[in-house]
């Protein structure tokens, strides 16, 4: 998940830059006088009309305006003549004419009957920027523009006349945002593609598909701008190739990502995805052939990359939308996020179409870019959610594996100690008892100066005998007799035994137990385990020590809580509880608590400790309950 923070930050940064660019008021430009022409005349060029014919003013002319530009070429025509009048331009030292959107492949500009500018394209990209220098005239001039094209020919924006340098600077300022926006998204796609190699293998294909979608989207936006075609006309064919290639990458990557959000849909669409990948690869080869051969290959280029591919893309989009909304209604949150992105993208496209129909003139779509940004964000979020979910699962599994490993190590140590205790405990106890007997005999005959030594030796032998007994209990914790026992009654008996010892150490003991707490077990072993834990609490007493014992039913279990306000333990100490020879006491061996763990384990119970340094310790014991109502 960490690896995808960079793409998300870059994505949000791109959105912020875009919002600032379009949302903040633009700085006022220097006041430069300028004239705008919004009306002109159009005459369609017949296919039989010679190409080299000089500008003519006769024929059937039609009035056109910015709101009704007349750019669609009628049947039998190959282009259009545009006639307009520009005012006197002598007030500018270097006047110029600027048309932001001029549709046509080849066009020539005539001023008062003389050719002043020509432009020709050998590739099919009809949207042009016309920035033409004019002659400084003290009177109005007639401008004629001869345009030849295939589908559209004409002007679809106001014609501006002013200082050439100011118009050129304004042209860059108007067109640069689209180019920068596309370049930023492309850079984001490149970074995401590089980061995709660092992701888990399970998600590497998904991350690569998303990265290619983002990269192709940015390339598509950048190559759709008119600015590169204006300043680098020699790269026009290559820019068109990049645009078409981006289309061939964008839609299959989106389709792959959408179909693989759900495992069932991924299995169902496995073969269709392969067929689509094969056809898109074939179309890419067609693009290369068209770039290499030229216009003679145009028919095949149009056939495979438009007439066949366009319905295929529409079908992919319909399937993508259907899958997203179906999975969203079934509660799949990733699909819900994807559905929101698709819906935002669709609404932005619809808004562009509404503007096109309301304005009744050629409209340059721009809202779809915001929708596309929203779609990319939803795709990134969907992928990050999947990676985060798998990361959480992997982390939980790693923790379980670590706990299991610790438990195995602990079990192995316990087994070794158990075998060792069983083999040598009896052999050690016998000579100890003999030695103790002889020491008692010698104690009777000893003088006053040596009696203390004999007494200390006997007490140490008794202590060794207790340790050996603990070893034997650990090695053979089987219950001799198992019978139903009342936990409340046994805890009361233990309270009677332990109260004097607690009082002796300046503390108090409170026992609270519910009725009808029945379990199967051995009474003596149960008492031994409980007394061991209470003794540990007593030995941890500070000022005004207190022990609280609670027993109650919790579902099918009996819970016994033994809490004290002693010195407490840290996390590392809690983790070592039950290990042999680990004790928080100065003279402790750790065998008592080790035996307690084994007794509770044999009685099918569990023991858990909770503690904080200086705050006390709480032991929680759980046993299976019998005789439930």
N, C-alpha and C positions, 0 to 999 in steps of 0.2 A: 504493500500500500504506500510505503514511503516513496517509491520510485515514481508514483503518479501524482505527487504533489506538485512537481515542476510543471507538467502540462496544465494542471488545473489553474495554477497561478498565472501562467502565460495566457490561458484562455480568458480568465477574468480580466487580465491586463488589456488584452485586445478589445474586449467589450467596453472597458472603461475608456480607452483611447477613442473608440468609435463613438461612444456616447458623448464624450467631451467635444469631439470634432463636429458632430451634427447637432448637439444639443445647446452648446454655448453660442451666444451671439458672436458673429464674426466681427473682427476688428474693421473699422471703417477704412476703406481704401482712400488713397489720395483723390481729391476731387479732380477728375479729368473729364472735360466735356466730351460727349459721345452721343451719337445719333443711332436710333434703333428703327429698323424698317420691319414692319409686321405684315405688309401686304405686297403681293407680287402676282405676276401672271404666269400661266403654265400653258405650253403647247406641246402636245405629244408628238414624238418623232416617229414617222412611219418607217416600217422595215425597208421600204424601197428608197428611202431618202439617202443620197450619197453621204458618206461619213465626212468627207472633206469639205462639205458645203459651208460657205461663210455664214455668219449670223444673219438671219432673216427676221423681219417683223410682220410679214404677212401670214395668213393662215388663221386657224381657229384657236383663239386664246381663251383661257378660262381663269377667272379670278380665284386666287387662293389667299389664305391668311394663316396665321400661326395656329389658330383654333381649327382651321379646315385646310390642311396643307396640300392635299391631293398628291400622294406619293406612290400609290399603287399603279403599276403600269398596266393599261388595258390590253386586251388581245390585239395582236397585229402591230403593236408598237414596240420599240426597242429602247426608248428613253424619253427624255423630255427637255424642252427648252424652258429656262426660267428667265423671266424679264422683270427687272426691278429698277427703281430710280433711287440713286443716293444723292444726298444734298451736297452742297459745295464742301470741299475738303481742304481748302487752302489754309485753314486755321491750324492744321497739323503739319509739322515739318515732314513727317513720314507717315502719311495716312495708311490705313489698312482696313480690310473687310474681314469679319470673323463670323463664321457659321458653325455653331457647336455640333449640329447634326445635319449633315448633308448625305443623302442616300444615293449611292451610285458606285459603279466600278471605275469608269473613266469619265472625267469631266474636264472641261476647258472654260476659262473665264475670259470674257471680252469686255473691254471698257471703251465705250464710244466706237464700237466696231473693230477695235484692235485687240488681238490676243495678248493677254498679260500673264496667263498662268495655265499650265496643263498638268494633269495628274492621271496616271493609269495604273491599274492593278491587274495582275495576271492571276488572281485568286479570288474566290467568292467570299468577300467580306464587304458588304455594301455600306456600312456605317462609316462615315468620314468626318474628319474635322477640316474645315476650309479656313485657312488663314492666309489671305492674299494681300500683298502690298498694292496700293493704288497710287495713281498720279494725283498730285495736289492741284485741284481745279478750283477756280473761283466760282464756277457755276455747277449746277446739278449735272450728274452724269448718268448715262444709261448703262446698266450692267446686264449682260446676257451670259447665261451659264448653260452650256450644252452638256447634258448628262446621258450617258449610255449605261444600261444595267440589265438585269434579268428579271427581278421581281419588283423592286422599288426604285424610284428615281424622283428626287425632289428635295425640298427643304422642310425640315420639321422643327425648326427653332427660329427665334428672332434673328434677323440679320443686323449685326452691329457694325457701325463705322466709327472709327476713332483713331487714336495714335497706335501705330503698329506695335511698338514695344509694350504699351500698356495692355493691348489685346492679347499679345503673346503671353505675358505674365499671368493674365487672368485665365487664359486657357489652361496653363499648368495648374493653377490654384484650383480650378474646377474639376479637373480630371484626376489629379494626384490622389485624393482620398480613396477612390476605388482601387487604384494600383497599390497603395500602401496597405489597405485593408486585406487585399488578396495576398500580398507578400507576407504580412504578419501571420495570417492563418497558415500559409505554406511553411513558414519557419516553425510554427507550432507543430505542424504535421511531421516535419523532419525530426524535431526533438522527440516527439512521441514515438516515432519509428525507432529512433536510437534507444530510447528507454524501454521499448517493448522487448528488446533482446535481454533485458535484465529481469523481466518478470518471470513468474513461474511457468513451467512448460505447459501446464494445463491451460493457461490464459494467453500464451504467446501468440497463438493464431488470432484470438479475439482482439488482442491489443494491436497486432499488425494490421488487421482489417480496419479497425477504427482509425489507426494512424494514416493508412492509405486514403481513407475517406476524407479525413481532415486535410491531408496534403493535396489531394486532387481538387477539393473544394476551393482552397486558396488559389491554386494554379488556374482553376476555371475562372474565378473572379478577376484575377490579374490579367489573364490573356483575353478576357472579354472587353477590357477597357480599350478605348480608341486611341489613347495616348501613345502606346508603343507602336501602333501601326502608323501614326502620323510622323513620329520622329525617326523610326527605323523601318521605312517601307520595304527595304530589301529583305527584312526578316519576316515579312507578312506570311509567306507560306509556312515557315517554321512555327510562327505563333498560332496559326490555324491548326497545325498538326498537334501542337501542345494542347490546345483547347479540346480537340476531338479525343486525344489520348486521355485527357483528364476525365472526360465523360465515360470512357471505357473502363476507367478504374473506379470512379465514384459509385456507380450504381451496383456493380457486383460486390464491392466491399460492404456497402450498406446492406445489401440483401443477405450476405453471409453473416454479418453481425446480428441482424434481426432474427434470422432463422436459427442461430445457435445460442440464443438466449435461453431457450428451453431445450432440454435433452431430447424430448420426444419429437419436437419439430426438426431438430438437427438430424435425427435418424431418418425422418420421413423425407427431408429435402436433400439428402446426401447425394443421390444421383442427379437431380435437377441442377444442383450447384455445380457439379462437375461438367454437365452439358453446357451450362451457361458460361463457365470459365473457358471451355473449349471454343464456343462461338465468339466470345469477346476477344480471345487470342487471335482467332481468324480475322476479326474486324481490325485488330491492331496491325496485322500483316497487310490488310487492304489499305490502311492509312499509309503505311510505309511505301507501298507500291504507288499510291497516288502522289505522294511527295516526290518519289523518284521519277516516275514516268511523266507526270504532268496532267494537263487538262484532257488528254486523250483517254485517260482512265477514269474520267469524271462519272460516267454512267455507272460503272461498277461500284465506285466509291459511294455514290448516292444510293444505290440499290441496297447495299449491305449495311451501311452505317446510318441510314435514315429510314427508308421505307420498310425494311425488315426489323431494324433495331428499335425504332420508335415504339411500335406496339409491344415489343418484348419488354422494353423499359417500363411502359405503362402497366403491363401485367405484373412485373416485379414490384412496383410501387403498391399496387392493389393488394398483392399477397402480403407485403410487409406491413401495410396498414391493418389488414385483417388479422394477421398474427398478433400484432402489438395489442390491439383492442381486445381480442379474444383472451389472451393471457392476462390482460389487465383486469378483465371482468372475473377471471378465475382467482384473483388475489395475488398474482405475481407482481411484486413491487417493481422489479426491474422493467417489466413490460409496461407497467403503469407510468414509469418515468419516460420510457421510450414513446409511449402513446402521447404524453404531454408534449414532447419535442416534435413529434410528427404533426400534432394538432396545431402547435404554434407555427410551424413551417407552412402548413396548409392555409391557415388563416392569413398569414402575411402574403402568400401568393394570391389568395382570393381578393385581398385588399388592393393589390396591384391591378388585378383584372377589373375591379370596380372603378378604380381611378381611370383606367383606360376607357371604360364605357361612359363614364360621367364626363370626362374631359373632351371626348369626341375628337381626339387628335393623337398622334403617336406619343406614347408614354414610355419613358425609359424606366423599366422596373428597377426598384431599389429596396422596397420593403422586404422582398424575399431574402435579402442578405441578413437582415435582423432575424428573420425566422430560421434561416440556416444556422446562424450563430446559436440560437436557442436549441436547435436540434443537436448540434455538436456538443453543447453543454450537457444535454440529457444523455447522449451516448456515453460521454466520459463518466458521468455520474453512475450510469448503469454498470459500466465495466468496473469502476472503483468499488462499487457495492459488492460485486461478485468476488473481487480480489480480497476485500476486507472480510467477507464471510468465510472464505477459505482460509485466510490467515488466522482468524479467530479459532476455526476448527483445528487447524494445525497446531496452534499454541496450546489449546486445551488438550489435544492428544499428546503433545510434548510433555505437558505437566503430569498427565496421567502416567506416561511412560517413566518419568523421573520418579514419581511416587512408587510405582511398581518396582523399579530397580532398587530403591531404598528398602522396600519391604522384603525383596528377595535377599538382599545383603543381610538384613536384620534376621530373617528366618534362618539363613545359613549359619550365622554366628550362634543363634539360639540352638540349632541342631548340634553344632560342635560342642557347645558347653553342656548340653543335655547328655550327650554320649559320654563326655568326660566325667560329668558328675555321677552318672550311673555306674561307671566302671571303678571309680576310686573312693566314692563316699564311704561305703561300708568298710573298706580296707583301712581308711584313716580313722574312723570312729572307734574301732576296737582298741588300737594301741593308745588312743587318747583316754579312753575310759580306764585302762590299766594304769596309765601314768597318773591320772587324777586320783585313783585309789591309793597309790603309794604316797602321793603328796599329802593326802589326808592323814595317813599313818604318821608320816614324818612331822606333820603339823602338831600332832599331839605331844611329840617328844621334843619339839623345838623350844628354844629359849625365847625370851621376850624380844630379843634383838633380831631374831630371824623369822618370827611368826608372820610379820607383814610381808616378807618376801614370798613365803609359801601361799599366803592368802591371795596375793596378786597373781601368782602363777596359776592357782586353781580357777580364779575368775577369768583369766585369759583362755584357759582350756575350755571353760563353759561357753565363752564367746565363740571359740572355734567350732564347738559342737553345734551352736545355733546356726552358724554359717553353713555347716555341712547339712543340717536339717533343711535349710533353705535350698541347698543344691538338690537334695533328694526330692523335695516338693516340686522343684522346677523340672527335674528329669522325669518324674512320674506324677503328673498332676491329675491323673484319672480320679474320678469321683468313686469312692468305695460304694456308697449308697446314694441313689438319686430318688428323690421324693418331692411331691408338691410342698412348697414352703410359703408361708405368709411373710412378705417382705416387711410389712409394718411391725409385726411381732418380733422378727429377728433384729430389726433396727432398734426396737425398744430394749431388747436384751443387750445389744452392743452399747447402747447409751448408758445402761447401768454399769457396764464394765469400764467405760472410758471416762465417765464424769469425774471420778476421783483424780485420775491422771491429768485431765484438763484443768481441774481446779488447782492442782499442785503447781502447775505452770502458770497460774494467774489468768486463766481464760475461761470462756463459757462455751457450752455445747447446747445447741438447739436442734431437735429432730422433729420434722413435720412429715407425716406419711399419710397417704390416702388409704381408705379401706379397700379390701378385696384386691390386693396386689399379689397374685399368685404366680409362681414360676417353678420350674423344675430345677433342682440343684442339690448340692450337698451342703448342709447347714454349716458344718465345721469349716469347709473351704470358703464358703461365703463370708463367714465371720472373719476368717483370716485375711481375706482380701480387703474387707471394709476397715478392719482394725489397722492394717498396714497403711492405708491411705490417711486415716485419721491421725495416726502417729506422726506421719510426715507433716501434716498440718500443724500439730502441736509443736514439733521441733522447729517450725518456721515462725513461731509466735514472736511478735514484737510487743509493744506496750498494749494492754487491753486486748488480748487475743480473742478471737471469736471464730467458732466453726458453725456453719449452717448446713444441715442435712435435710434435703427435701426428696420425697419419693412420690411419684404420681404416674398415672397411666397416660400414654400418648399413642393412640391408635392400638396397634398390636404389640406395643412394647411397654416395658416398665423403665422409667427414667429415674435414676438416682443421682442427685447433684450434691457434691460435697464441696463447699466453698469456705475459704478462710481469708483473713485479712493480713496474712503473713508477708514475708519479704518478697514473694513473687519470683518469677523467672523471666528471662528474655527468650526470644524466638529460637536461638541456637540451643539453649538448654532444654526447651520443650521438645525439640526434634530428637534429642539424645535420650529422653526418658525411656526406661525399659531396657536400655543397653547394659550389659554386664559391666560392673565396676565403675559406672558413672553415677555420681551422687553429688548433690549440692551441699551435703553435710561434710564436716571435716573428717569424721571417722566413719563415714558411711561407705558401704560396699556396692550399693545399687541392686543387691540381690533381692531385697524385699519387694521393691517395685517390679522387678523382673518376674518374680513369682506371682505377684498380683496380676500382671498382664496374662500369664499363662493360665491362671485359675479362671479368670473371666473369659478367656478364649475357649477353654474346655467347656464352660457352661454356656457356650454359644452367644456370648455377649461381646460388647465393644467398650473400649475405654478411650476417652478423649480428654485432653487437658487444654485449658485456656488460662493464660496468665499474663500479667504485666509486671515489670520490675517495680517493687514498692507498692503495688496495688493488691496483692494477694493472688491466690490460685483457685481455680475451679476445676474439679474433676467430674466428668459426666459419664456415667455408666448406663448402658442400655442392655436389658435382657428381654428375651421373648416372653410374652405374657400368655398364661393359660387361664381357662375358666372364664372367658369373656362373656358378658351378657348378650 
